């Protein structure tokens, strides 16, 4: 819940549903490595959508410890 809210705070209201579906795809991944791979793909997609602040937040949240 907080993860989504943090990302949505960087997304225009009209794009929240689309970004929500992308975030759900990350969390639907069965394995951690596949989730990290999907997070990287979503981060690139967000940058293509000109949502760089959301992409930055997502990238920092999914960095390896």
C-alpha positions in Angstrom: 0.0 0.0 0.0 2.7 2.5 1.0 4.8 1.5 -2.0 2.0 2.3 -4.4 1.2 5.6 -2.6 4.8 6.7 -2.8 5.0 6.0 -6.5 1.5 7.6 -7.2 2.7 10.8 -5.5 4.9 11.3 -8.5 2.3 10.4 -11.2 -0.3 12.6 -12.7 -3.9 11.6 -11.7 -4.7 10.6 -15.3 -1.9 8.1 -15.4 -2.4 6.3 -12.1 -4.4 3.4 -13.5 -1.8 2.6 -16.1 1.1 2.9 -13.6 -0.9 0.8 -11.1 -1.1 -2.1 -13.7 2.7 -1.9 -14.2 3.4 -2.0 -10.4 1.0 -5.0 -10.1 3.0 -6.8 -12.7 6.1 -6.4 -10.6 4.4 -7.7 -7.5 2.9 -10.6 -9.4 6.4 -12.0 -10.2 7.0 -15.3 -8.5 10.7 -14.9 -7.9 12.7 -12.0 -6.6 15.0 -11.9 -9.6 12.1 -11.8 -12.0 10.5 -9.0 -9.9 13.7 -7.0 -10.1 13.9 -7.5 -13.8 10.3 -6.4 -14.2 11.0 -3.4 -12.0 13.8 -2.4 -14.3 11.5 -2.6 -17.3 8.8 -0.6 -15.6 11.4 2.0 -14.6 12.4 2.4 -18.3 8.8 2.6 -19.3 8.1 5.3 -16.8 11.1 7.3 -18.2 9.7 6.9 -21.7 6.4 8.3 -20.4 8.2 11.3 -19.0 7.6 10.3 -15.4 11.2 10.5 -14.4 10.6 11.3 -10.7 8.4 8.2 -10.4 11.1 6.2 -12.2 13.8 7.5 -9.9 11.7 6.5 -6.8 11.0 3.0 -8.2 14.6 2.5 -9.1 15.8 3.5 -5.6 13.1 1.2 -4.0 14.2 -1.9 -6.0 18.0 -1.5 -5.6 19.8 -4.5 -4.3 20.7 -4.2 -0.6 
